[in-house]
Each structure stands twice: as C-alpha cells, then as structure tokens.
Amino acid sequence: MKIVVYFLVGFAIVIQLFRPDFKNPTVDEKVALNADPHVMNVLKTSCYDCHSDETKYPWYQNVAPVSWIMSDHIQRGRKALDFSNWANIDPKVKLLRLERATQVIKNEMMPKHEYLLMHKNAILNNEEKQTLEKFFDEQIIELGGSTSTLKKYNI
C-alpha cells in the first residue's frame, strides 16, 4: 500500500514539471473588437478569458492536470472566435462563428459549465444574453447574413 501512495505522490509531483505556455499574445487594438461599452463589459466578464488574448489566469493555472485542460479550452476558444483578432477574421468565417455564438448562448452552452464553477460572475443573466444576441445579430446583418434562419429554427 505504501508503494502505491509513494507512486501517486511522485507522479503528482512529476506532472507539475510539464506546464503549458500561459503567456497572452500582445493585443493590437487596431484589430481587436471595439463595441458598445455595455457589450464589451458582458464579453469581458463572460467570454474574454477563452475568446481573446486578454485571459486572466487564476492561481490553479499552475496545477497539473487542471492547467492542461485550461490551456486546451483557451486554445480552442481562441480558434473558435477570437475577439482580440476581430478585424482579421475572414468575413465568411466570422459570419459562421457569429451564428454559432448566437446558438450556443441561446442554448446555454457558453460560458462552459466547468468555467462557471470557478467564475460565478461569468453566468449570463437574461439581459446579458439579450445584449449578446442583439450584438451578434447586428454583426451578422452587417456581414450580409440573415438572422431569420436562426430565428426560424429557434436557435
């Protein structure tokens, strides 16, 4: 039994040596999203940790394997929709991502539940959801898309 405990403690120590890179890239304000202050407040509170280069890292970023999961979520979030690189996103891709963003907000799939466990302030209330939905709809229309498809299917 002692051998198993020693092995587990040793393993827990060794995995701490394998750390992801948690450095935020520099944000170029010329290409970053610049929206209404109310929209920006909602996005920065509930979305920016995973969907921008302005991630605020908590203390547990230093604890493996949580750090690995966190790094993966941030990388995938930035790849899906990066508000820090807003002006550089291809308009067709941006249109698809905005349609998806509207869908995941309405279906309460974002922010992710595991993120909300440690970030209660990121929970979106109905007003904040409507703020984001309205902003996303405006952006979709600006890109030449239509929100009627989304509303038709109630997504």
Backbone torsions as a table, in degrees:
resi	resn	phi	psi	omega
1	MET	NA	-40.4	179.2
2	LYS	-60.7	-37.8	-179.0
3	ILE	-62.3	-41.3	179.0
4	VAL	-63.8	-43.7	179.4
5	VAL	-63.5	-46.6	178.3
6	TYR	-60.0	-42.3	178.9
7	PHE	-61.7	-46.4	-179.3
8	LEU	-63.6	-42.9	177.8
9	VAL	-63.7	-44.8	178.4
10	GLY	-61.7	-44.1	178.2
11	PHE	-61.5	-44.4	179.3
12	ALA	-61.0	-36.3	178.7
13	ILE	-72.6	-45.1	-177.6
14	VAL	-62.6	-41.2	-177.4
15	ILE	-66.4	-18.1	177.1
16	GLN	-68.2	-18.3	-179.7
17	LEU	-75.6	-17.2	-177.5
18	PHE	-102.7	96.3	-173.3
19	ARG	-113.9	138.2	173.0
20	PRO	-72.5	161.9	176.1
21	ASP	-82.6	117.8	-178.5
22	PHE	-109.9	34.5	177.6
23	LYS	-91.8	128.4	176.3
24	ASN	-77.0	132.8	172.4
25	PRO	-63.0	156.4	177.5
26	THR	-67.9	136.4	-179.6
27	VAL	-91.1	125.9	174.6
28	ASP	-93.5	108.6	-175.9
29	GLU	-59.9	-21.5	180.0
30	LYS	-70.3	-26.7	-178.2
31	VAL	-110.0	-9.6	179.6
32	ALA	-74.8	155.5	177.8
33	LEU	-63.0	134.8	175.4
34	ASN	-131.8	100.4	-176.3
35	ALA	-122.2	-177.7	176.3
36	ASP	-50.3	139.7	-177.7
37	PRO	-55.4	-35.9	178.9
38	HIS	-66.0	-42.6	177.4
39	VAL	-63.0	-45.9	-179.3
40	MET	-61.2	-38.8	179.0
41	ASN	-61.4	-45.2	179.4
42	VAL	-64.6	-46.2	-179.6
43	LEU	-62.1	-44.2	-177.6
44	LYS	-68.1	-31.8	179.8
45	THR	-77.3	-38.1	-170.5
46	SER	-113.4	-14.2	-171.2
47	CYS	-126.3	-31.2	-168.4
48	TYR	-65.6	-25.7	-179.5
49	ASP	-61.9	-29.8	179.6
50	CYS	-110.8	-21.2	-173.3
51	HIS	-115.5	32.4	175.4
52	SER	-159.7	176.0	175.5
53	ASP	-95.4	21.9	-179.9
54	GLU	-115.7	36.7	-178.7
55	THR	-63.0	133.5	173.7
56	LYS	-101.2	113.1	-174.8
57	TYR	-88.2	129.2	177.2
58	PRO	-82.0	172.0	-178.5
59	TRP	-57.8	-34.2	-174.2
60	TYR	-76.8	3.4	172.4
61	GLN	-64.1	-18.5	-177.5
62	ASN	-92.1	4.0	-175.8
63	VAL	-113.0	111.8	175.3
64	ALA	-77.9	145.5	5.4
65	PRO	-90.6	1.3	179.0
66	VAL	-58.2	-39.1	-179.3
67	SER	-61.2	-35.9	-179.9
68	TRP	-67.9	-43.2	179.2
69	ILE	-63.8	-44.7	-179.9
70	MET	-61.3	-45.8	179.4
71	SER	-60.3	-42.6	179.0
72	ASP	-63.0	-44.4	179.6
73	HIS	-62.2	-41.8	-179.4
74	ILE	-66.7	-44.7	178.8
75	GLN	-61.2	-44.8	179.5
76	ARG	-68.0	-36.2	178.2
77	GLY	-63.6	-45.2	178.3
78	ARG	-64.8	-37.2	179.0
79	LYS	-67.3	-37.7	-178.8
80	ALA	-69.8	-45.1	-179.0
81	LEU	-162.3	114.6	-175.6
82	ASP	-114.9	104.7	-179.0
83	PHE	-69.1	-19.0	177.4
84	SER	-78.6	-14.4	-178.1
85	ASN	-120.9	26.4	-169.9
86	TRP	-52.8	-49.8	-175.3
87	ALA	-69.8	-19.7	-178.3
88	ASN	-92.1	-5.0	180.0
89	ILE	-76.4	130.3	177.9
90	ASP	-54.5	132.2	-176.4
91	PRO	-54.7	-37.8	179.3
92	LYS	-67.4	-41.2	177.8
93	VAL	-66.5	-43.8	-179.6
94	LYS	-60.3	-41.5	178.7
95	LEU	-59.8	-46.6	178.7
96	LEU	-63.1	-41.8	-178.6
97	ARG	-68.0	-36.7	177.8
98	LEU	-68.4	-39.3	176.3
99	GLU	-62.3	-41.7	177.8
100	ARG	-66.1	-40.1	178.9
101	ALA	-60.5	-42.7	177.6
102	THR	-60.3	-43.0	-179.6
103	GLN	-63.5	-47.0	-176.1
104	VAL	-71.2	-30.7	175.7
105	ILE	-67.6	-46.9	-179.4
106	LYS	-62.8	-35.3	-178.1
107	ASN	-91.2	9.1	177.8
108	GLU	54.8	38.1	177.2
109	MET	-92.9	-11.5	177.2
110	MET	-135.9	147.2	-12.2
111	PRO	-58.7	154.3	-178.3
112	LYS	-59.3	144.2	-176.9
113	HIS	-60.9	-38.4	179.7
114	GLU	-67.7	-29.1	175.0
115	TYR	-69.4	-41.3	-177.7
116	LEU	-67.0	-22.6	177.6
117	LEU	-59.1	-35.1	-177.7
118	MET	-107.6	-4.9	-176.9
119	HIS	-133.4	70.4	-177.2
120	LYS	-59.5	-29.7	-179.9
121	ASN	-69.6	-11.7	-179.5
122	ALA	-87.5	-6.6	178.5
123	ILE	-64.4	127.5	-178.4
124	LEU	-85.7	125.4	172.7
125	ASN	-85.5	176.0	-175.8
126	ASN	-60.4	-40.1	179.6
127	GLU	-63.5	-42.3	179.8
128	GLU	-67.5	-38.6	175.7
129	LYS	-60.7	-45.1	179.3
130	GLN	-63.8	-37.8	177.4
131	THR	-60.1	-47.8	180.0
132	LEU	-67.2	-43.3	179.4
133	GLU	-60.2	-43.4	179.0
134	LYS	-63.4	-45.8	179.0
135	PHE	-61.2	-47.5	179.8
136	PHE	-61.8	-42.0	177.8
137	ASP	-60.7	-43.8	178.7
138	GLU	-61.4	-42.3	179.1
139	GLN	-66.1	-39.2	178.2
140	ILE	-61.4	-45.8	179.7
141	ILE	-64.9	-41.6	178.8
142	GLU	-60.4	-32.1	179.2
143	LEU	-85.0	1.9	178.2
144	GLY	91.2	8.2	178.1
145	GLY	-87.6	-177.5	179.7
146	SER	-132.3	135.1	177.5
147	THR	-85.5	-7.4	-177.8
148	SER	-65.3	-33.4	178.6
149	THR	-62.6	-43.8	179.8
150	LEU	-64.9	-44.4	-178.1
151	LYS	-69.5	-34.4	179.5
152	LYS	-58.3	-40.5	-178.8
153	TYR	-96.3	7.1	179.4
154	ASN	54.1	45.0	176.2
155	ILE	-119.6	NA	NA
